[in-house]
Amino acid sequence: MSTRIPEVETSVDLLRSIIWQYDNAESVKSLISQKNEWYKKEQAEFWDNWYRDVFDIRTANDFGLEIWSIILGVSFLVPDCPGKVLTTEQKRLICRLRYYQLISRCTIPEVNAITMNLFATKEGKAYALDPLDMSYIMYVFTEQPTSAVALILAKYDLLPRPATVGLKYRVIRNIPFGFGPHYQNFENAGFWDGGELINYAWSINLSFDDSTGTLSGVINSSDSAIDLSGVDVTLFYTNSATGRIFTRDVSTVAGGIFTDTVPDSDKYTVVAKAQIFTPICTTDNVESRPLEFRHIVSGAQFVMRFDSPSRPLFYVNMSEDFTVDYGDGIDSKDFTMTEINGGYGLVYATRNLTVGEEYTITVKRSDTMRFFVASGTTTYTFNTLREIIRVSGNRTSMTAFATNNTGLYSIRKGAFDYLPNATWFETAFMGCTSLVSLPAGLFDHCTEITSFYRTWRDCTNLTLLPVGLFKNCSLASTFQEAFFGCTSLISLPEGLFSGLANVKTYQYAFYQCTALTALPDNLFADNDKCTSFYGAFQSCSELKIIGNGVFKNCKAVTSFYYCFSGCTKLTMMPKDLFVDCISATTFQGAFYNCKSLVEIPSGVFSNIGGGMFQQTFFGCSGLQTIPDNLFKGLSNATNFDSTFYGCLSIKTIGNSVFKGCSSVTTFNQVFYGCSSLVTVGDNIFSGCTSVTTFANAFYSCSSLTYMPLFTDCNKVTTFSRCFYRCLSLKEVTPYAFENKKLVSTFASVFQSCIELKTVPNGVFNGCSNNTSFQYAFQGCTGLLSLSGDMFEGCTKVSDIQYLFDGCSALSSLPSNLFNSFTGAISSVVSAFGSCTSLTELPKGLFDNCAGITALTSMFLLSSNLRALPDGLFKHCKKLTTVSGVFANCDIREIPVDTFANCTLIAYFDSAFNGCRNLMGIPEDLFKDNINAITFSSVFTETGITYIPSGLFRNNAKATNFSYAFSSCPDLVKVGDGLFNGTSVTLLIQTFRAANKLDSNINSIFNLPSYPTITNTSNMFSYGYLVAGSGLQLIGALPSVTAANNKGGTFTQAYALSDYNLIPVAWGGGGA
């Protein structure tokens, strides 16, 4: 097949026609030359242009190509593509292809020649392949045809091929496998692509700028020559929270770029879709990949009841450029602000709002607004916040956001989905008393929160919490007081706090949630950094059930301080409650006052680290037994103070409850008030080698019959009130406290143990550091006898006051009872007070008490004590007071040497007061007591008849004799000069009511003057028979001057010779 186009000669050379004769005819030649130029222009150039623009199909212009189209029978109206305007090159290609189609014999070599001629370039070849079965010819292009070429090939059937033979295309777009760089082409193997002549690669890329709220997109094409402006794009938005779908239409600008503004905070998924009309007159549907994004507009949307224009809407940082939409869609500046502290102020509406109407208000571009502020002592009342629809922005703090907004009743679902940076919700809704429930997923997107401190404290109508409320709050570190005082909260969802690995404390989290009835399974499971459940459920008075695994894997928790205290209806606890709490050290008050708790599972504390059990089961009055091994082996337990205090129903305690608790230091009040407790295992304290106190341990265990052993407890310093009021305790174990060398006090140890009959041998033997037996056996009304060696080795005792006071059945004392009391005993008040069966004292009872300094009221009210041995106190040389020593006893006779050698005694007041059968006083009774200063009431209300004149002759320091012989109805005689030699100053009622006394008062006071006496009020009042001159005695009392100091001195002393002359101020009958 020829491809040559015949050349058409159109040139004219008239000069060749000039004959030689005219070679020198310049004029002729000039004329012919000009003629020749005209022909070139008007004919040759015309035919050259015609050849180029019409005849040569390769260069023909649109006019020539129209002629060719007619000749070749082909149209330039593109099939199926109306309105498409072809380029000149496209028309030439159509005509050439048609021409070849008409003249070709369609052999493969001929076809290949045509394709190489028409389609080959420097970068690619084109050729045809014959499958040799007359089915089709495959045209192969080693380079992607341009869109202009592809349009012609796609819309015009012009490629040469035999009749009935089909047509296929193959475009080799990738280097065949193995022929890429380094013989690799793994990403671009030349697999069959379906035979498309041209594949346009389209993409739509989306991005979102949260700072401006702008969604941006760009359409990309594999053909950079394609103009992508003006393309209509539809954006399909899906709200991830609600599922609502809405569309927005935009158009591209140059470069295929388009934008859209997203107005509201939400989480969206957006897809962009477009239809693109391709250069080959096809339509491609192009779709972007879904873009998920979260748009955050700082601010809040809420429902508020407008109460008064004088009330603020909210509190805000005044420097923020925020707007307020009052529900009409207008982002306005219709408000005023009043600063109250440091650039923060209150926002007031300037719109004409209707009082009592509720408005949906939207605040934009604020990260500080809230509905609570307290400035100093001033608290501001806002318009009533009713609902929180949404809070969004980059704010880190929601602290005090709606504190004390008592009208807030609803927080909408998804309200906090757009607070990605919020870390604090402290006191956010504290005191919102109308809030009833919280929506599911409220904090699903608040993954940065660290603190829920007091968030819902005192939300008294909050009833239910949704499942998984905190599931994404993995950074939360505190829930302290989070639901404190939520008195309507009735239940919690299972696993509410499970997996919160960074929480440190739940202190008082549900304190006083009085409607809460049960704790679900796994409530705090896997809180492996939490250290404290201090008061977590304290005072949840309706709580009855604790689920399984509540503290599962809480391996770091150290404190359950008062955790379930006051859960008065709690009936049981699961055995595995603390199984994983291996670091727990504080259980103080954990089940305090859980009155309905009936059982403690054995082994419930078996895995813990030990520590404090102070008041753990205090007041658990429903407990009846304590499992035998409850605390066994807790070698790190240190404190059992008041552990079972007031457990009124406990009857028995096993033998190994505290066995091996080698670090415990105190059992103070451990079973205080366990009034039903009957038996305690002998070895309950076995191995408790560090304990220092058993004070009040079995206080008021009124049914306890036998006491346990303290064999291993050698570091104890006090057994004070250990068995106080153990009303059924029948005996004291012999040698019970032997060699407890560190004990310093046994005060009240067996006080009021009314069933005790005897104190056996060696009970306190070797307690060499003990200083006090104060009240030790006071009120033991059944006690009959004492062992003489019971105090052996107790050499440092200083306090025995009320030791056996009230032991009304005790009839005798062993003479060696106090043999070891060699120290400085200073406190003995009523040591044997009210021992009403005691009739006599053994000789030598105080012989070894050389250091005793006081015997105050020692035998007070021992009303049957009659006989005293000789020299009872003669070895008590440090004795300084015997005040009331035998007051109200039945002493009949006083041995003259009772106080012999006691030179330091200063106080004899009331020593024999009330000894009504005492009739005589030895004259030398006080001869050795040279330091005595007071004898006040010493013989008041006794039966003495005579007072020897020398009774006080050696008591030069004595000053006080008030009441000394008052109310002695049988007193008849008083020796002359009774007070001579003393330093008497007070004689108040000294002889009052001695109505048988007939001695001469001027003999009793026989010195001319008693200048030291200052007070004689009622001294002889009702001494009807006393004789002598009152005026004479008054003259001897120059220092008695004050009216109160002389009044009644001689009242009704009618026998005085001058009674009617004695001034009434002295009690006489005169003026």
Beta strands, then each sheet from edge to edge (+ up, - down):
strand 1: 126-129
strand 2: 136-141
strand 3: 166-171
strand 4: 202-209
strand 5: 214-221
strand 6: 232-239
strand 7: 245-251
strand 8: 257-261
strand 9: 266-277
strand 10: 283-287
strand 11: 291-295
strand 12: 299-305
strand 13: 314-317
strand 14: 323-325
strand 15: 335-341
strand 16: 344-349
strand 17: 358-364
strand 18: 374-375
strand 19: 378-379
strand 20: 384-392
strand 21: 410-411
strand 22: 518-519
strand 23: 545-546
strand 24: 625-626
strand 25: 652-653
strand 26: 679-680
strand 27: 758-759
strand 28: 785-786
strand 29: 946-947
strand 30: 973-974
sheet 1: 1+ 2- 3-
sheet 2: 4+ 5- 8+
sheet 3: 7+ 6- 9+ 10-
sheet 4: 7+ 6- 9+ 11-
sheet 5: 14+ 17- 12+ 20- 21-
sheet 6: 13+ 16- 15+
sheet 7: 18+ 19-
sheet 8: 22+ 23+
sheet 9: 24+ 25+ 26+
sheet 10: 27+ 28+
sheet 11: 29+ 30+
end
